[in-house]
Amino acid sequence: SFPLIDALELYGTVEQGRFVGGDYYDFIKLADDTLLLVVADVSGKGVPAALIMAGVRASTHLLASMQIDLEDFAERLNSLVHRSTNKKNFVTFYAAEINTSKQLLTYVNAGHPPPLICLDGKVRSSAKGTVPLGVCPSLPQLTKHDEAFPPGSLLVSYTDGLPEQTNSQGEQFGEDRIHEYIRANIHLDARSFTRELLENVKIFGEGEGLNDDVSLAVVKFRTNSST
């Protein structure tokens, strides 16, 4: 189940690829009007990747309960990953706080595929960020960024298995198709939007199954709210 925050529709899922992986997403309620969204992906496959992500998930919930700044949040997770892995592993990581009262999204991005924000048919990317977690002892040029997120906004976050899904000709699904889908389907509720996007990706793959795990987390700010 997803946390209840007035005015927000939430939906997310992890679709298993050919191998056990380290995909992760989470919705965490910080206040009645504030949501924390986290999406992350461990490099590599199999049980080692899954174990690293289990540690990231546990630490994410602990840090969220402390209500610390997003920059501090990312730095602490980076230290954990850097200390506990063999340096061949890293974690791409995106965290966003959405405040419905302020109509504001604040995010940090550590090497993760840029989540997309759509409003009035225009899609923009939240790409500004730093290197993935675990690469360096500290995150260079780590800065949180603000984006307007008024009613009618849609946030679409995913792991790289989505755009990198290939068809029989080796062509990738790609960012352009994601943008086109978002513009054409922003009217859908969060669950329908998510399920239909995944179905489009599977159809593109021509029944061969997903090449990689795909995590997809969607947040929609309803326009018919009193917020």
N, C-alpha and C positions, 0 to 999 in steps of 0.2 A: 504494500500500500504506500501511497505517496502522502507527504504532509499536506495539511489543508491550510492554505493561505488565501484570504479573500482576494478575488480578482484574478488569480493565477490558475491556469490549467497546466498540469504537469503530466508528462508521460515519458517513460524511458524503457529501454530494453537492451539486453546483450544477446546477440545471435552468435551461436557457436560456429566457428570455421572448421577447417579440416583437422586442426590440432588444438589441444588445450592451450589457452593463451592467458594474457594478463590484462584484459580490458576491465575497466571499472567506471561506473558512474554513480552519483549519489545526489539526492535532494535532501537537504537538512534545514529544518526550520530554525531560524535564529531568533525571530520575534514574530509577532502577529502580522507584521507587514514586511518581513525580510526573509528571503530564501537564500541559502547557499547552494550553488550547483557546483559539483566537481566532476570532471571527466579526465581519465588518465589511461595510459597504455604503457606497459612494460615492453622493452625490446626483448626479442627472443620468444621462444615458445616452451610449452611443456610445464611440468611441475615447478621447476625453478622460478619461472616467470609468475606463475600463480601464487607461489609463496611470497615473493616480493610484493605483489599487489595486495595480498592479505595484510601485510605489515603496513602498507600505505593506507589501506582502508581503516584499520584500527587507529592509526595515528591521526587520520583525518577527523574521525569522530571525537577523539580526545581533544585535539586542537580547536575544533568547532565549539566544544563546550566551554572553552576558555575565552571565546569571543575576542580573539586577538586580531590585529590588523592583517590584511591579506598578504602584505609583503613579509611580515614576520612568519605568517602561516607557511608560505612557500619556502622561506629560508630554513625553517625547522624541518620540514619534510625533506628538503635537499640534504641537510646534514644527516638525517636518518638513512636515506638511500645511499649517500656517499660512503658512510661508515660501514654499512651492512652488506654491500655488494662487492664483486671482484673488479669493478671499474669497467667490465665489458658490458654490464647492464646499465641502462638508464631508463628514466620514466618521463614520457611526455605528459604534461599536466596543465590543466586549465581550471581555474576556480573563479566563480563570479558571485557577487552578492547583488541580489535584485531587491530594491526597496520600492514598494508600490506607493508609499506616501510621497516619497521624493521623486518618483518616476525616473529612477536612476539605476543603471547597472555599472558596477565597479568590478574590474577583473584584473587578474594576472595570468600570463601565458608563458609557460616554460616549454618551448619547443613543440607545442601541440598544434595539430591542424586547426587553423583559425575558425572558431565558431562564427556563424553568420546571424546577423540581425536584419529582419525585414520589417519595413513600415511603409505603408502607402505604395506598395509595389516596388520599392527600392531596397536592394540588398547591399549591406555593407559588412565588412569583415573586421573582426576583433583580433587583428594579427600582431599587434605590438607586443613584444615580449623579450624573453631571454632564452638561454640554452636549457635543454632538458635537465630534470633533477638527476643528480648523481654524477654528472660529468665533471664538475669542479667542486672544491670545498665550499665555495659560496657562489651565489648567482650573480654574474656580472650585469650591471645596468638594469637590475630588477626594479621595476616601477609599476605601480597600479595605475590603471587608466579608467576614466569615466566615459560612459556612453549614455545618451538620453534613451529612456525606455518607457515611453508613454503608453496609455491604453491603445490597443491595436497592434502593439509590437509582438514579434515572434523571434525567439532565440532558438537556433538549431545547432547543437553541438554533437560531434561524432569523433570516432577514432579513424585511423587511416585505412582501415579495411573497407570503408564505404567508398571513397573516391577511387581506391586502387583495385576494386573488383574488375576482373577482366572478362571479356567474351572469348569465343573460340578463335577470333582473329588476333587476340592479344591486346585489343584496345581496352583502355581503362574507362570506367564509368565517368570519372573526372569531375572537376569542380563546376564546369559549365552546365552539366546536366543537373547538378544539385541546385544551382542558382535558378535554372528554368523551372524545376519542380517547385521550389519555394514560391516563386512569383505566381505560379498557376494554382497553387493549393493552399495559400495562406488562409482561405476561408474555412478550412477544415478544423475540427476540434483536434486537440493535441494527440489523442490516441489514434484517430483515423489518419492524421497527417503522418505520424511515425510509421504505422503499419503499412500504409500504401507506399511510402518511400522505400521501405525495405523490400516490399514486393516488386517494385520497379527494378531495384538492384538485382534481385534474384532472377527476374525475367531477362535482364541484360546479360546475366551469366549463363543463360541458355541451359538451365537445369543442371549445371556442373557443380553446384554447391558454392558456398562462399570460400574464397581463397584464404581468408583470414577472419578472425573474430571481428564483429561489428558492434560497437556500442553507439547508441543513438539516444540523446536526451533532448527533449523539446519543452520549452516554456512559452506559454501564450498569455499575454496580458489582455483579458477580456475588455471590450469596450462598453459592455452593459453593466459595469460595476459602479457602485457608489463611491469607490475610492478615488 
